[in-house]
């Protein structure tokens, strides 16, 4: 994946200047128009139903949430250990 370096770290992608108003530190009108159809159509009714069924499940009160950040942190620690071991 182009947004990751050789160690798997994610780096921010560059943004075309037309999409961002640097003086006001906000999205530009061109950027807003480009993103409008994406934000308008990104979630359909079937997606909302799935979110409701999974996020608002009563069992979530008793089961631990498995966050992605934990996996990313563990992967980073693993890569660091491997790098130190190879030195």
PyMOL Python script that loads the backbone (N, CA, C, O; Angstrom):
from pymol import cmd

cmd.read_pdbstr("""\
ATOM      1  N   UNK A   1       0.848  -1.173   0.000  1.00  0.00           N
ATOM      2  CA  UNK A   1       0.000   0.000   0.000  1.00  0.00           C
ATOM      3  C   UNK A   1       0.893   1.235   0.000  1.00  0.00           C
ATOM      4  O   UNK A   1       1.858   1.284   0.763  1.00  0.00           O
ATOM      5  N   UNK A   2       0.608   2.219  -0.819  1.00  0.00           N
ATOM      6  CA  UNK A   2       1.454   3.389  -0.996  1.00  0.00           C
ATOM      7  C   UNK A   2       1.485   4.291   0.226  1.00  0.00           C
ATOM      8  O   UNK A   2       2.433   5.062   0.378  1.00  0.00           O
ATOM      9  N   UNK A   3       0.500   4.230   1.095  1.00  0.00           N
ATOM     10  CA  UNK A   3       0.475   5.121   2.259  1.00  0.00           C
ATOM     11  C   UNK A   3       1.286   4.558   3.427  1.00  0.00           C
ATOM     12  O   UNK A   3       1.377   5.205   4.471  1.00  0.00           O
ATOM     13  N   UNK A   4       1.879   3.367   3.277  1.00  0.00           N
ATOM     14  CA  UNK A   4       2.691   2.770   4.334  1.00  0.00           C
ATOM     15  C   UNK A   4       4.159   2.745   3.912  1.00  0.00           C
ATOM     16  O   UNK A   4       4.475   2.563   2.736  1.00  0.00           O
ATOM     17  N   UNK A   5       5.050   2.932   4.887  1.00  0.00           N
ATOM     18  CA  UNK A   5       6.468   2.843   4.596  1.00  0.00           C
ATOM     19  C   UNK A   5       6.947   1.406   4.764  1.00  0.00           C
ATOM     20  O   UNK A   5       6.136   0.505   4.979  1.00  0.00           O
ATOM     21  N   UNK A   6       8.248   1.186   4.669  1.00  0.00           N
ATOM     22  CA  UNK A   6       8.789  -0.178   4.708  1.00  0.00           C
ATOM     23  C   UNK A   6       8.567  -0.873   6.040  1.00  0.00           C
ATOM     24  O   UNK A   6       8.645  -2.100   6.105  1.00  0.00           O
ATOM     25  N   UNK A   7       8.290  -0.123   7.113  1.00  0.00           N
ATOM     26  CA  UNK A   7       8.020  -0.716   8.421  1.00  0.00           C
ATOM     27  C   UNK A   7       6.529  -0.850   8.696  1.00  0.00           C
ATOM     28  O   UNK A   7       6.136  -1.283   9.780  1.00  0.00           O
ATOM     29  N   UNK A   8       5.699  -0.486   7.732  1.00  0.00           N
ATOM     30  CA  UNK A   8       4.261  -0.603   7.897  1.00  0.00           C
ATOM     31  C   UNK A   8       3.600   0.599   8.537  1.00  0.00           C
ATOM     32  O   UNK A   8       2.400   0.568   8.806  1.00  0.00           O
ATOM     33  N   UNK A   9       4.363   1.668   8.790  1.00  0.00           N
ATOM     34  CA  UNK A   9       3.772   2.868   9.381  1.00  0.00           C
ATOM     35  C   UNK A   9       2.950   3.618   8.338  1.00  0.00           C
ATOM     36  O   UNK A   9       3.357   3.741   7.182  1.00  0.00           O
ATOM     37  N   UNK A  10       1.810   4.109   8.752  1.00  0.00           N
ATOM     38  CA  UNK A  10       0.929   4.848   7.854  1.00  0.00           C
ATOM     39  C   UNK A  10       1.329   6.316   7.857  1.00  0.00           C
ATOM     40  O   UNK A  10       1.529   6.906   8.918  1.00  0.00           O
ATOM     41  N   UNK A  11       1.444   6.898   6.685  1.00  0.00           N
ATOM     42  CA  UNK A  11       1.784   8.307   6.537  1.00  0.00           C
ATOM     43  C   UNK A  11       0.640   9.038   5.845  1.00  0.00           C
ATOM     44  O   UNK A  11      -0.044   8.481   4.986  1.00  0.00           O
ATOM     45  N   UNK A  12       0.451  10.261   6.226  1.00  0.00           N
ATOM     46  CA  UNK A  12      -0.622  11.061   5.631  1.00  0.00           C
ATOM     47  C   UNK A  12      -0.393  11.215   4.135  1.00  0.00           C
ATOM     48  O   UNK A  12       0.742  11.335   3.673  1.00  0.00           O
ATOM     49  N   UNK A  13      -1.469  11.209   3.402  1.00  0.00           N
ATOM     50  CA  UNK A  13      -1.385  11.411   1.961  1.00  0.00           C
ATOM     51  C   UNK A  13      -1.414  12.905   1.668  1.00  0.00           C
ATOM     52  O   UNK A  13      -1.958  13.698   2.436  1.00  0.00           O
ATOM     53  N   UNK A  14      -0.826  13.264   0.559  1.00  0.00           N
ATOM     54  CA  UNK A  14      -0.848  14.671   0.175  1.00  0.00           C
ATOM     55  C   UNK A  14      -2.224  15.034  -0.359  1.00  0.00           C
ATOM     56  O   UNK A  14      -2.942  14.190  -0.897  1.00  0.00           O
ATOM     57  N   UNK A  15      -2.575  16.286  -0.204  1.00  0.00           N
ATOM     58  CA  UNK A  15      -3.877  16.784  -0.627  1.00  0.00           C
ATOM     59  C   UNK A  15      -3.659  17.853  -1.677  1.00  0.00           C
ATOM     60  O   UNK A  15      -2.841  18.753  -1.487  1.00  0.00           O
ATOM     61  N   UNK A  16      -4.380  17.766  -2.781  1.00  0.00           N
ATOM     62  CA  UNK A  16      -4.235  18.771  -3.830  1.00  0.00           C
ATOM     63  C   UNK A  16      -4.641  20.135  -3.285  1.00  0.00           C
ATOM     64  O   UNK A  16      -5.646  20.229  -2.580  1.00  0.00           O
ATOM     65  N   UNK A  17      -3.899  21.187  -3.584  1.00  0.00           N
ATOM     66  CA  UNK A  17      -4.178  22.523  -3.051  1.00  0.00           C
ATOM     67  C   UNK A  17      -5.581  23.043  -3.355  1.00  0.00           C
ATOM     68  O   UNK A  17      -6.092  23.883  -2.614  1.00  0.00           O
ATOM     69  N   UNK A  18      -6.209  22.569  -4.419  1.00  0.00           N
ATOM     70  CA  UNK A  18      -7.561  23.028  -4.738  1.00  0.00           C
ATOM     71  C   UNK A  18      -8.600  22.539  -3.732  1.00  0.00           C
ATOM     72  O   UNK A  18      -9.681  23.118  -3.625  1.00  0.00           O
ATOM     73  N   UNK A  19      -8.277  21.472  -2.993  1.00  0.00           N
ATOM     74  CA  UNK A  19      -9.229  20.897  -2.044  1.00  0.00           C
ATOM     75  C   UNK A  19      -9.149  21.499  -0.652  1.00  0.00           C
ATOM     76  O   UNK A  19      -9.984  21.195   0.200  1.00  0.00           O
ATOM     77  N   UNK A  20      -8.158  22.349  -0.405  1.00  0.00           N
ATOM     78  CA  UNK A  20      -7.921  22.858   0.942  1.00  0.00           C
ATOM     79  C   UNK A  20      -7.618  24.352   0.887  1.00  0.00           C
ATOM     80  O   UNK A  20      -6.804  24.794   0.075  1.00  0.00           O
ATOM     81  N   UNK A  21      -8.270  25.130   1.749  1.00  0.00           N
ATOM     82  CA  UNK A  21      -8.020  26.562   1.849  1.00  0.00           C
ATOM     83  C   UNK A  21      -7.033  26.789   2.986  1.00  0.00           C
ATOM     84  O   UNK A  21      -7.401  26.767   4.161  1.00  0.00           O
ATOM     85  N   UNK A  22      -5.780  27.006   2.621  1.00  0.00           N
ATOM     86  CA  UNK A  22      -4.715  27.117   3.612  1.00  0.00           C
ATOM     87  C   UNK A  22      -4.885  28.331   4.518  1.00  0.00           C
ATOM     88  O   UNK A  22      -4.531  28.272   5.695  1.00  0.00           O
ATOM     89  N   UNK A  23      -5.414  29.422   3.993  1.00  0.00           N
ATOM     90  CA  UNK A  23      -5.547  30.642   4.804  1.00  0.00           C
ATOM     91  C   UNK A  23      -6.572  30.484   5.923  1.00  0.00           C
ATOM     92  O   UNK A  23      -6.379  31.018   7.015  1.00  0.00           O
ATOM     93  N   UNK A  24      -7.647  29.764   5.671  1.00  0.00           N
ATOM     94  CA  UNK A  24      -8.669  29.580   6.706  1.00  0.00           C
ATOM     95  C   UNK A  24      -8.568  28.203   7.388  1.00  0.00           C
ATOM     96  O   UNK A  24      -9.340  27.894   8.296  1.00  0.00           O
ATOM     97  N   UNK A  25      -7.615  27.393   6.940  1.00  0.00           N
ATOM     98  CA  UNK A  25      -7.388  26.049   7.477  1.00  0.00           C
ATOM     99  C   UNK A  25      -8.692  25.237   7.440  1.00  0.00           C
ATOM    100  O   UNK A  25      -9.107  24.653   8.441  1.00  0.00           O
ATOM    101  N   UNK A  26      -9.312  25.217   6.283  1.00  0.00           N
ATOM    102  CA  UNK A  26     -10.579  24.487   6.081  1.00  0.00           C
ATOM    103  C   UNK A  26     -10.611  23.895   4.696  1.00  0.00           C
ATOM    104  O   UNK A  26      -9.772  24.202   3.849  1.00  0.00           O
ATOM    105  N   UNK A  27     -11.582  23.048   4.479  1.00  0.00           N
ATOM    106  CA  UNK A  27     -11.806  22.504   3.147  1.00  0.00           C
ATOM    107  C   UNK A  27     -12.271  23.634   2.230  1.00  0.00           C
ATOM    108  O   UNK A  27     -13.020  24.515   2.651  1.00  0.00           O
ATOM    109  N   UNK A  28     -11.830  23.601   0.995  1.00  0.00           N
ATOM    110  CA  UNK A  28     -12.218  24.629   0.037  1.00  0.00           C
ATOM    111  C   UNK A  28     -13.580  24.292  -0.567  1.00  0.00           C
ATOM    112  O   UNK A  28     -14.046  23.160  -0.438  1.00  0.00           O
ATOM    113  N   UNK A  29     -14.220  25.254  -1.221  1.00  0.00           N
ATOM    114  CA  UNK A  29     -15.488  24.942  -1.909  1.00  0.00           C
ATOM    115  C   UNK A  29     -15.323  23.823  -2.944  1.00  0.00           C
ATOM    116  O   UNK A  29     -16.218  22.993  -3.106  1.00  0.00           O
ATOM    117  N   UNK A  30     -14.194  23.797  -3.638  1.00  0.00           N
ATOM    118  CA  UNK A  30     -13.942  22.734  -4.615  1.00  0.00           C
ATOM    119  C   UNK A  30     -13.852  21.375  -3.914  1.00  0.00           C
ATOM    120  O   UNK A  30     -14.397  20.381  -4.393  1.00  0.00           O
ATOM    121  N   UNK A  31     -13.164  21.350  -2.785  1.00  0.00           N
ATOM    122  CA  UNK A  31     -13.057  20.109  -2.023  1.00  0.00           C
ATOM    123  C   UNK A  31     -14.401  19.647  -1.499  1.00  0.00           C
ATOM    124  O   UNK A  31     -14.701  18.453  -1.508  1.00  0.00           O
ATOM    125  N   UNK A  32     -15.212  20.596  -1.041  1.00  0.00           N
ATOM    126  CA  UNK A  32     -16.542  20.252  -0.531  1.00  0.00           C
ATOM    127  C   UNK A  32     -17.418  19.683  -1.642  1.00  0.00           C
ATOM    128  O   UNK A  32     -18.142  18.712  -1.421  1.00  0.00           O
ATOM    129  N   UNK A  33     -17.361  20.268  -2.816  1.00  0.00           N
ATOM    130  CA  UNK A  33     -18.156  19.757  -3.945  1.00  0.00           C
ATOM    131  C   UNK A  33     -17.680  18.375  -4.373  1.00  0.00           C
ATOM    132  O   UNK A  33     -18.489  17.527  -4.751  1.00  0.00           O
ATOM    133  N   UNK A  34     -16.373  18.146  -4.316  1.00  0.00           N
ATOM    134  CA  UNK A  34     -15.834  16.841  -4.676  1.00  0.00           C
ATOM    135  C   UNK A  34     -16.317  15.768  -3.692  1.00  0.00           C
ATOM    136  O   UNK A  34     -16.659  14.657  -4.098  1.00  0.00           O
ATOM    137  N   UNK A  35     -16.344  16.104  -2.409  1.00  0.00           N
ATOM    138  CA  UNK A  35     -16.705  15.138  -1.384  1.00  0.00           C
ATOM    139  C   UNK A  35     -18.204  14.992  -1.169  1.00  0.00           C
ATOM    140  O   UNK A  35     -18.636  14.038  -0.522  1.00  0.00           O
ATOM    141  N   UNK A  36     -19.006  15.909  -1.691  1.00  0.00           N
ATOM    142  CA  UNK A  36     -20.453  15.861  -1.464  1.00  0.00           C
ATOM    143  C   UNK A  36     -21.079  14.524  -1.833  1.00  0.00           C
ATOM    144  O   UNK A  36     -21.793  13.958  -1.006  1.00  0.00           O
ATOM    145  N   UNK A  37     -20.848  13.982  -3.045  1.00  0.00           N
ATOM    146  CA  UNK A  37     -21.484  12.700  -3.367  1.00  0.00           C
ATOM    147  C   UNK A  37     -20.978  11.547  -2.504  1.00  0.00           C
ATOM    148  O   UNK A  37     -21.716  10.599  -2.233  1.00  0.00           O
ATOM    149  N   UNK A  38     -19.733  11.628  -2.078  1.00  0.00           N
ATOM    150  CA  UNK A  38     -19.187  10.571  -1.223  1.00  0.00           C
ATOM    151  C   UNK A  38     -19.902  10.598   0.119  1.00  0.00           C
ATOM    152  O   UNK A  38     -20.346   9.559   0.608  1.00  0.00           O
ATOM    153  N   UNK A  39     -20.016  11.791   0.725  1.00  0.00           N
ATOM    154  CA  UNK A  39     -20.672  11.895   2.023  1.00  0.00           C
ATOM    155  C   UNK A  39     -22.178  11.666   1.923  1.00  0.00           C
ATOM    156  O   UNK A  39     -22.797  11.180   2.870  1.00  0.00           O
ATOM    157  N   UNK A  40     -22.760  12.009   0.799  1.00  0.00           N
ATOM    158  CA  UNK A  40     -24.198  11.848   0.623  1.00  0.00           C
ATOM    159  C   UNK A  40     -24.584  10.383   0.468  1.00  0.00           C
ATOM    160  O   UNK A  40     -25.616   9.952   0.982  1.00  0.00           O
ATOM    161  N   UNK A  41     -23.767   9.626  -0.231  1.00  0.00           N
ATOM    162  CA  UNK A  41     -24.128   8.248  -0.571  1.00  0.00           C
ATOM    163  C   UNK A  41     -23.321   7.189   0.154  1.00  0.00           C
ATOM    164  O   UNK A  41     -23.443   6.005  -0.163  1.00  0.00           O
ATOM    165  N   UNK A  42     -22.499   7.581   1.120  1.00  0.00           N
ATOM    166  CA  UNK A  42     -21.594   6.626   1.741  1.00  0.00           C
ATOM    167  C   UNK A  42     -22.319   5.593   2.603  1.00  0.00           C
ATOM    168  O   UNK A  42     -21.877   4.447   2.683  1.00  0.00           O
ATOM    169  N   UNK A  43     -23.409   5.971   3.241  1.00  0.00           N
ATOM    170  CA  UNK A  43     -24.129   5.041   4.113  1.00  0.00           C
ATOM    171  C   UNK A  43     -25.559   4.889   3.606  1.00  0.00           C
ATOM    172  O   UNK A  43     -26.308   5.860   3.503  1.00  0.00           O
ATOM    173  N   UNK A  44     -25.918   3.646   3.294  1.00  0.00           N
ATOM    174  CA  UNK A  44     -27.276   3.355   2.867  1.00  0.00           C
ATOM    175  C   UNK A  44     -28.099   2.834   4.035  1.00  0.00           C
ATOM    176  O   UNK A  44     -27.578   2.629   5.131  1.00  0.00           O
ATOM    177  N   UNK A  45     -29.369   2.623   3.798  1.00  0.00           N
ATOM    178  CA  UNK A  45     -30.258   2.132   4.850  1.00  0.00           C
ATOM    179  C   UNK A  45     -29.818   0.772   5.385  1.00  0.00           C
ATOM    180  O   UNK A  45     -29.932   0.505   6.582  1.00  0.00           O
ATOM    181  N   UNK A  46     -29.311  -0.097   4.486  1.00  0.00           N
ATOM    182  CA  UNK A  46     -28.862  -1.409   4.938  1.00  0.00           C
ATOM    183  C   UNK A  46     -27.639  -1.297   5.840  1.00  0.00           C
ATOM    184  O   UNK A  46     -27.466  -2.103   6.754  1.00  0.00           O
ATOM    185  N   UNK A  47     -26.781  -0.293   5.588  1.00  0.00           N
ATOM    186  CA  UNK A  47     -25.629  -0.072   6.457  1.00  0.00           C
ATOM    187  C   UNK A  47     -26.072   0.364   7.849  1.00  0.00           C
ATOM    188  O   UNK A  47     -25.534  -0.098   8.855  1.00  0.00           O
ATOM    189  N   UNK A  48     -27.045   1.245   7.898  1.00  0.00           N
ATOM    190  CA  UNK A  48     -27.537   1.736   9.183  1.00  0.00           C
ATOM    191  C   UNK A  48     -28.156   0.588   9.984  1.00  0.00           C
ATOM    192  O   UNK A  48     -27.991   0.512  11.202  1.00  0.00           O
ATOM    193  N   UNK A  49     -28.852  -0.281   9.306  1.00  0.00           N
ATOM    194  CA  UNK A  49     -29.446  -1.448   9.971  1.00  0.00           C
ATOM    195  C   UNK A  49     -28.356  -2.316  10.581  1.00  0.00           C
ATOM    196  O   UNK A  49     -28.496  -2.791  11.708  1.00  0.00           O
ATOM    197  N   UNK A  50     -27.273  -2.525   9.846  1.00  0.00           N
ATOM    198  CA  UNK A  50     -26.162  -3.335  10.349  1.00  0.00           C
ATOM    199  C   UNK A  50     -25.495  -2.647  11.538  1.00  0.00           C
ATOM    200  O   UNK A  50     -25.143  -3.309  12.514  1.00  0.00           O
ATOM    201  N   UNK A  51     -25.319  -1.341  11.471  1.00  0.00           N
ATOM    202  CA  UNK A  51     -24.728  -0.589  12.580  1.00  0.00           C
ATOM    203  C   UNK A  51     -25.614  -0.707  13.812  1.00  0.00           C
ATOM    204  O   UNK A  51     -25.123  -0.938  14.917  1.00  0.00           O
ATOM    205  N   UNK A  52     -26.897  -0.552  13.622  1.00  0.00           N
ATOM    206  CA  UNK A  52     -27.828  -0.653  14.747  1.00  0.00           C
ATOM    207  C   UNK A  52     -27.769  -2.037  15.379  1.00  0.00           C
ATOM    208  O   UNK A  52     -27.786  -2.171  16.603  1.00  0.00           O
ATOM    209  N   UNK A  53     -27.700  -3.068  14.538  1.00  0.00           N
ATOM    210  CA  UNK A  53     -27.681  -4.438  15.055  1.00  0.00           C
ATOM    211  C   UNK A  53     -26.385  -4.769  15.791  1.00  0.00           C
ATOM    212  O   UNK A  53     -26.398  -5.576  16.720  1.00  0.00           O
ATOM    213  N   UNK A  54     -25.271  -4.162  15.395  1.00  0.00           N
ATOM    214  CA  UNK A  54     -23.993  -4.508  16.021  1.00  0.00           C
ATOM    215  C   UNK A  54     -23.610  -3.539  17.135  1.00  0.00           C
ATOM    216  O   UNK A  54     -23.196  -3.985  18.205  1.00  0.00           O
ATOM    217  N   UNK A  55     -23.730  -2.256  16.926  1.00  0.00           N
ATOM    218  CA  UNK A  55     -23.305  -1.271  17.922  1.00  0.00           C
ATOM    219  C   UNK A  55     -24.270  -1.171  19.098  1.00  0.00           C
ATOM    220  O   UNK A  55     -23.850  -0.919  20.228  1.00  0.00           O
ATOM    221  N   UNK A  56     -25.541  -1.362  18.841  1.00  0.00           N
ATOM    222  CA  UNK A  56     -26.530  -1.233  19.899  1.00  0.00           C
ATOM    223  C   UNK A  56     -26.986  -2.594  20.422  1.00  0.00           C
ATOM    224  O   UNK A  56     -28.077  -2.728  20.976  1.00  0.00           O
ATOM    225  N   UNK A  57     -26.139  -3.588  20.238  1.00  0.00           N
ATOM    226  CA  UNK A  57     -26.433  -4.927  20.740  1.00  0.00           C
ATOM    227  C   UNK A  57     -26.263  -4.934  22.257  1.00  0.00           C
ATOM    228  O   UNK A  57     -25.234  -4.487  22.765  1.00  0.00           O
ATOM    229  N   UNK A  58     -27.255  -5.434  22.981  1.00  0.00           N
ATOM    230  CA  UNK A  58     -27.231  -5.463  24.446  1.00  0.00           C
ATOM    231  C   UNK A  58     -26.002  -6.207  24.981  1.00  0.00           C
ATOM    232  O   UNK A  58     -25.491  -5.869  26.049  1.00  0.00           O
ATOM    233  N   UNK A  59     -25.539  -7.192  24.263  1.00  0.00           N
ATOM    234  CA  UNK A  59     -24.366  -7.951  24.682  1.00  0.00           C
ATOM    235  C   UNK A  59     -23.098  -7.120  24.747  1.00  0.00           C
ATOM    236  O   UNK A  59     -22.147  -7.501  25.430  1.00  0.00           O
ATOM    237  N   UNK A  60     -23.066  -5.993  24.048  1.00  0.00           N
ATOM    238  CA  UNK A  60     -21.895  -5.125  24.099  1.00  0.00           C
ATOM    239  C   UNK A  60     -21.654  -4.578  25.499  1.00  0.00           C
ATOM    240  O   UNK A  60     -20.545  -4.139  25.803  1.00  0.00           O
ATOM    241  N   UNK A  61     -22.662  -4.595  26.347  1.00  0.00           N
ATOM    242  CA  UNK A  61     -22.478  -4.136  27.726  1.00  0.00           C
ATOM    243  C   UNK A  61     -21.620  -5.115  28.525  1.00  0.00           C
ATOM    244  O   UNK A  61     -21.045  -4.743  29.548  1.00  0.00           O
ATOM    245  N   UNK A  62     -21.532  -6.353  28.068  1.00  0.00           N
ATOM    246  CA  UNK A  62     -20.830  -7.390  28.815  1.00  0.00           C
ATOM    247  C   UNK A  62     -19.573  -7.897  28.119  1.00  0.00           C
ATOM    248  O   UNK A  62     -18.679  -8.426  28.779  1.00  0.00           O
ATOM    249  N   UNK A  63     -19.489  -7.746  26.805  1.00  0.00           N
ATOM    250  CA  UNK A  63     -18.318  -8.199  26.061  1.00  0.00           C
ATOM    251  C   UNK A  63     -17.347  -7.048  25.893  1.00  0.00           C
ATOM    252  O   UNK A  63     -17.755  -5.904  25.690  1.00  0.00           O
ATOM    253  N   UNK A  64     -16.054  -7.353  25.980  1.00  0.00           N
ATOM    254  CA  UNK A  64     -15.038  -6.320  25.793  1.00  0.00           C
ATOM    255  C   UNK A  64     -14.971  -5.935  24.327  1.00  0.00           C
ATOM    256  O   UNK A  64     -15.140  -6.777  23.445  1.00  0.00           O
ATOM    257  N   UNK A  65     -14.723  -4.661  24.074  1.00  0.00           N
ATOM    258  CA  UNK A  65     -14.567  -4.155  22.713  1.00  0.00           C
ATOM    259  C   UNK A  65     -13.147  -4.423  22.236  1.00  0.00           C
ATOM    260  O   UNK A  65     -12.184  -4.090  22.926  1.00  0.00           O
ATOM    261  N   UNK A  66     -13.017  -5.013  21.076  1.00  0.00           N
ATOM    262  CA  UNK A  66     -11.704  -5.282  20.496  1.00  0.00           C
ATOM    263  C   UNK A  66     -11.370  -4.158  19.522  1.00  0.00           C
ATOM    264  O   UNK A  66     -11.810  -4.170  18.372  1.00  0.00           O
ATOM    265  N   UNK A  67     -10.599  -3.198  19.986  1.00  0.00           N
ATOM    266  CA  UNK A  67     -10.259  -2.042  19.163  1.00  0.00           C
ATOM    267  C   UNK A  67      -9.091  -2.325  18.225  1.00  0.00           C
ATOM    268  O   UNK A  67      -8.197  -3.107  18.546  1.00  0.00           O
ATOM    269  N   UNK A  68      -9.111  -1.688  17.079  1.00  0.00           N
ATOM    270  CA  UNK A  68      -8.053  -1.835  16.087  1.00  0.00           C
ATOM    271  C   UNK A  68      -6.756  -1.220  16.591  1.00  0.00           C
ATOM    272  O   UNK A  68      -5.676  -1.716  16.269  1.00  0.00           O
ATOM    273  N   UNK A  69      -6.839  -0.142  17.380  1.00  0.00           N
ATOM    274  CA  UNK A  69      -5.630   0.524  17.867  1.00  0.00           C
ATOM    275  C   UNK A  69      -4.756  -0.424  18.676  1.00  0.00           C
ATOM    276  O   UNK A  69      -3.531  -0.311  18.636  1.00  0.00           O
ATOM    277  N   UNK A  70      -5.356  -1.350  19.406  1.00  0.00           N
ATOM    278  CA  UNK A  70      -4.573  -2.319  20.172  1.00  0.00           C
ATOM    279  C   UNK A  70      -3.753  -3.192  19.239  1.00  0.00           C
ATOM    280  O   UNK A  70      -2.577  -3.444  19.501  1.00  0.00           O
ATOM    281  N   UNK A  71      -4.355  -3.654  18.158  1.00  0.00           N
ATOM    282  CA  UNK A  71      -3.626  -4.473  17.187  1.00  0.00           C
ATOM    283  C   UNK A  71      -2.489  -3.683  16.543  1.00  0.00           C
ATOM    284  O   UNK A  71      -1.397  -4.214  16.341  1.00  0.00           O
ATOM    285  N   UNK A  72      -2.743  -2.425  16.222  1.00  0.00           N
ATOM    286  CA  UNK A  72      -1.712  -1.590  15.602  1.00  0.00           C
ATOM    287  C   UNK A  72      -0.555  -1.379  16.582  1.00  0.00           C
ATOM    288  O   UNK A  72       0.610  -1.464  16.192  1.00  0.00           O
ATOM    289  N   UNK A  73      -0.866  -1.105  17.845  1.00  0.00           N
ATOM    290  CA  UNK A  73       0.180  -0.909  18.855  1.00  0.00           C
ATOM    291  C   UNK A  73       1.005  -2.182  19.018  1.00  0.00           C
ATOM    292  O   UNK A  73       2.233  -2.122  19.072  1.00  0.00           O
ATOM    293  N   UNK A  74       0.337  -3.333  19.097  1.00  0.00           N
ATOM    294  CA  UNK A  74       1.054  -4.598  19.252  1.00  0.00           C
ATOM    295  C   UNK A  74       1.945  -4.877  18.046  1.00  0.00           C
ATOM    296  O   UNK A  74       3.063  -5.369  18.198  1.00  0.00           O
ATOM    297  N   UNK A  75       1.459  -4.569  16.866  1.00  0.00           N
ATOM    298  CA  UNK A  75       2.259  -4.773  15.646  1.00  0.00           C
ATOM    299  C   UNK A  75       3.489  -3.877  15.683  1.00  0.00           C
ATOM    300  O   UNK A  75       4.582  -4.311  15.318  1.00  0.00           O
ATOM    301  N   UNK A  76       3.324  -2.640  16.118  1.00  0.00           N
ATOM    302  CA  UNK A  76       4.459  -1.722  16.225  1.00  0.00           C
ATOM    303  C   UNK A  76       5.488  -2.223  17.217  1.00  0.00           C
ATOM    304  O   UNK A  76       6.689  -2.141  16.958  1.00  0.00           O
ATOM    305  N   UNK A  77       5.038  -2.739  18.346  1.00  0.00           N
ATOM    306  CA  UNK A  77       5.958  -3.292  19.346  1.00  0.00           C
ATOM    307  C   UNK A  77       6.699  -4.504  18.787  1.00  0.00           C
ATOM    308  O   UNK A  77       7.892  -4.674  19.038  1.00  0.00           O
ATOM    309  N   UNK A  78       5.998  -5.341  18.034  1.00  0.00           N
ATOM    310  CA  UNK A  78       6.611  -6.509  17.418  1.00  0.00           C
ATOM    311  C   UNK A  78       7.699  -6.086  16.427  1.00  0.00           C
ATOM    312  O   UNK A  78       8.799  -6.640  16.427  1.00  0.00           O
ATOM    313  N   UNK A  79       7.385  -5.112  15.593  1.00  0.00           N
ATOM    314  CA  UNK A  79       8.349  -4.631  14.599  1.00  0.00           C
ATOM    315  C   UNK A  79       9.565  -4.037  15.303  1.00  0.00           C
ATOM    316  O   UNK A  79      10.697  -4.261  14.874  1.00  0.00           O
ATOM    317  N   UNK A  80       9.345  -3.284  16.376  1.00  0.00           N
ATOM    318  CA  UNK A  80      10.459  -2.706  17.129  1.00  0.00           C
ATOM    319  C   UNK A  80      11.358  -3.796  17.713  1.00  0.00           C
ATOM    320  O   UNK A  80      12.583  -3.693  17.648  1.00  0.00           O
ATOM    321  N   UNK A  81      10.751  -4.846  18.287  1.00  0.00           N
ATOM    322  CA  UNK A  81      11.539  -5.949  18.853  1.00  0.00           C
ATOM    323  C   UNK A  81      12.347  -6.659  17.770  1.00  0.00           C
ATOM    324  O   UNK A  81      13.515  -6.992  17.973  1.00  0.00           O
ATOM    325  N   UNK A  82      11.711  -6.888  16.611  1.00  0.00           N
ATOM    326  CA  UNK A  82      12.412  -7.547  15.509  1.00  0.00           C
ATOM    327  C   UNK A  82      13.581  -6.700  15.019  1.00  0.00           C
ATOM    328  O   UNK A  82      14.653  -7.229  14.725  1.00  0.00           O
ATOM    329  N   UNK A  83      13.378  -5.393  14.930  1.00  0.00           N
ATOM    330  CA  UNK A  83      14.423  -4.482  14.469  1.00  0.00           C
ATOM    331  C   UNK A  83      15.583  -4.485  15.460  1.00  0.00           C
ATOM    332  O   UNK A  83      16.742  -4.525  15.049  1.00  0.00           O
ATOM    333  N   UNK A  84      15.284  -4.442  16.765  1.00  0.00           N
ATOM    334  CA  UNK A  84      16.345  -4.459  17.780  1.00  0.00           C
ATOM    335  C   UNK A  84      17.093  -5.782  17.768  1.00  0.00           C
ATOM    336  O   UNK A  84      18.311  -5.803  17.949  1.00  0.00           O
ATOM    337  N   UNK A  85      16.394  -6.873  17.559  1.00  0.00           N
ATOM    338  CA  UNK A  85      17.033  -8.186  17.535  1.00  0.00           C
ATOM    339  C   UNK A  85      17.965  -8.345  16.336  1.00  0.00           C
ATOM    340  O   UNK A  85      18.946  -9.085  16.406  1.00  0.00           O
ATOM    341  N   UNK A  86      17.664  -7.659  15.245  1.00  0.00           N
ATOM    342  CA  UNK A  86      18.477  -7.803  14.039  1.00  0.00           C
ATOM    343  C   UNK A  86      19.702  -6.899  14.047  1.00  0.00           C
ATOM    344  O   UNK A  86      20.563  -7.013  13.175  1.00  0.00           O
ATOM    345  N   UNK A  87      19.786  -6.004  15.023  1.00  0.00           N
ATOM    346  CA  UNK A  87      20.921  -5.064  15.076  1.00  0.00           C
ATOM    347  C   UNK A  87      22.106  -5.662  15.775  1.00  0.00           C
ATOM    348  O   UNK A  87      23.141  -5.008  15.906  1.00  0.00           O
TER     349      UNK A  87
END
""", "prot")
cmd.dss("prot")
cmd.show_as("cartoon", "prot")
cmd.util.cbc("prot")
cmd.orient("prot")
